Amino acid sequence: MKYLKVSFPFFLLVVLVTSCVQDDFIDDRVDPVLRFISSIDTIEISTEFQLEAMYLNNVGQEETQAFMWNSDRPEMLTVNSTGLVQAISAGTATITVSFETEEGITISDQMDITVGDNTVITIEEKSGTIRTTSSYTLEGNFTFQEVNGNLLIEVAEDYRASANLPGLYIYLTNNPTTTADALEIGPVEVFNGAHSYEIPNTGVSDYQYLLYFCKPFNIKVGDGEITD
């Protein structure tokens, strides 16, 4: 009788791949989204402020498009075709940015802006929860905050991750199914407790997800979506 000899490295590779993979088919399509990437709470009367927005297509890639801009109180706050707002009189107005896709679907985002005595730029903070999509432990909460033009990612004390998974990397992305077009932060070096990352020249609204991948095998382990 003949026996098949299986080397330990090969066996380990099989175990890692089969334990990470849940489905053979991965749908990399996401819902298109349009969102503001600039933030302002109050604008001083008789001054201007340039608003900016980002459109992400159905695979999470940014596309340059001509947006439509609208103010519900133009007597108070006007907005032109490029998103430049001008403060006219005191009060609060809602600015809407919208875009119609090739399929005829209109997507939009809104922002309330107050016209007052002084301009106030908000320091926005967003939060989310990390979850596993594999057999490995991966959990915890995190926040995004923009500090001096950089993105500060703070992972909370309740974070836990399996330390026995080789080649675990973390990314920023707008498509949680793939590392294509994702921004690689680097290898995961902390597997328990609070820690942080600072990403240069990145805004708090530039990305929607944290993404955890087994880089050597290109297999997803988990993600974390911004929800607030």
HUBEL-V922296 format. One record per residue. N is the residue number from 0. RES is the residue in one small letter. SS is DSSP state (2 for helix, 1 for strand, 0 for the rest). Layout:
# HUBEL-V922296
N|RES|SS ; N|RES|SS
This chain:
# HUBEL-V922296
0|m|0 ; 1|k|0 ; 2|y|0 ; 3|l|0 ; 4|k|0 ; 5|v|0 ; 6|s|0 ; 7|f|2 ; 8|p|2 ; 9|f|2 ; 10|f|2 ; 11|l|2 ; 12|l|2 ; 13|v|2 ; 14|v|2 ; 15|l|2 ; 16|v|2 ; 17|t|2 ; 18|s|2 ; 19|c|2 ; 20|v|0 ; 21|q|0 ; 22|d|0 ; 23|d|0 ; 24|f|0 ; 25|i|0 ; 26|d|0 ; 27|d|0 ; 28|r|0 ; 29|v|0 ; 30|d|0 ; 31|p|0 ; 32|v|1 ; 33|l|1 ; 34|r|1 ; 35|f|1 ; 36|i|0 ; 37|s|0 ; 38|s|0 ; 39|i|0 ; 40|d|0 ; 41|t|1 ; 42|i|1 ; 43|e|1 ; 44|i|0 ; 45|s|0 ; 46|t|0 ; 47|e|1 ; 48|f|1 ; 49|q|1 ; 50|l|0 ; 51|e|0 ; 52|a|1 ; 53|m|1 ; 54|y|1 ; 55|l|1 ; 56|n|0 ; 57|n|0 ; 58|v|0 ; 59|g|0 ; 60|q|0 ; 61|e|1 ; 62|e|1 ; 63|t|0 ; 64|q|0 ; 65|a|0 ; 66|f|0 ; 67|m|1 ; 68|w|1 ; 69|n|1 ; 70|s|1 ; 71|d|0 ; 72|r|0 ; 73|p|0 ; 74|e|0 ; 75|m|0 ; 76|l|1 ; 77|t|1 ; 78|v|1 ; 79|n|0 ; 80|s|0 ; 81|t|0 ; 82|g|0 ; 83|l|1 ; 84|v|1 ; 85|q|1 ; 86|a|1 ; 87|i|0 ; 88|s|0 ; 89|a|0 ; 90|g|1 ; 91|t|1 ; 92|a|1 ; 93|t|1 ; 94|i|1 ; 95|t|1 ; 96|v|1 ; 97|s|1 ; 98|f|1 ; 99|e|1 ; 100|t|0 ; 101|e|0 ; 102|e|0 ; 103|g|0 ; 104|i|0 ; 105|t|1 ; 106|i|1 ; 107|s|1 ; 108|d|1 ; 109|q|1 ; 110|m|1 ; 111|d|1 ; 112|i|1 ; 113|t|1 ; 114|v|1 ; 115|g|1 ; 116|d|0 ; 117|n|0 ; 118|t|0 ; 119|v|1 ; 120|i|0 ; 121|t|0 ; 122|i|0 ; 123|e|0 ; 124|e|1 ; 125|k|1 ; 126|s|1 ; 127|g|1 ; 128|t|1 ; 129|i|1 ; 130|r|1 ; 131|t|1 ; 132|t|0 ; 133|s|0 ; 134|s|0 ; 135|y|0 ; 136|t|0 ; 137|l|1 ; 138|e|1 ; 139|g|1 ; 140|n|1 ; 141|f|1 ; 142|t|1 ; 143|f|1 ; 144|q|1 ; 145|e|1 ; 146|v|1 ; 147|n|0 ; 148|g|0 ; 149|n|1 ; 150|l|1 ; 151|l|1 ; 152|i|1 ; 153|e|1 ; 154|v|1 ; 155|a|0 ; 156|e|0 ; 157|d|0 ; 158|y|0 ; 159|r|1 ; 160|a|1 ; 161|s|0 ; 162|a|0 ; 163|n|0 ; 164|l|0 ; 165|p|0 ; 166|g|0 ; 167|l|1 ; 168|y|1 ; 169|i|1 ; 170|y|1 ; 171|l|1 ; 172|t|1 ; 173|n|0 ; 174|n|0 ; 175|p|0 ; 176|t|0 ; 177|t|0 ; 178|t|0 ; 179|a|0 ; 180|d|0 ; 181|a|0 ; 182|l|1 ; 183|e|1 ; 184|i|1 ; 185|g|1 ; 186|p|1 ; 187|v|0 ; 188|e|0 ; 189|v|0 ; 190|f|0 ; 191|n|1 ; 192|g|0 ; 193|a|0 ; 194|h|1 ; 195|s|1 ; 196|y|1 ; 197|e|1 ; 198|i|1 ; 199|p|0 ; 200|n|0 ; 201|t|0 ; 202|g|0 ; 203|v|0 ; 204|s|0 ; 205|d|0 ; 206|y|0 ; 207|q|0 ; 208|y|1 ; 209|l|1 ; 210|l|1 ; 211|y|1 ; 212|f|1 ; 213|c|1 ; 214|k|0 ; 215|p|0 ; 216|f|0 ; 217|n|0 ; 218|i|1 ; 219|k|1 ; 220|v|1 ; 221|g|1 ; 222|d|1 ; 223|g|1 ; 224|e|1 ; 225|i|1 ; 226|t|0 ; 227|d|0
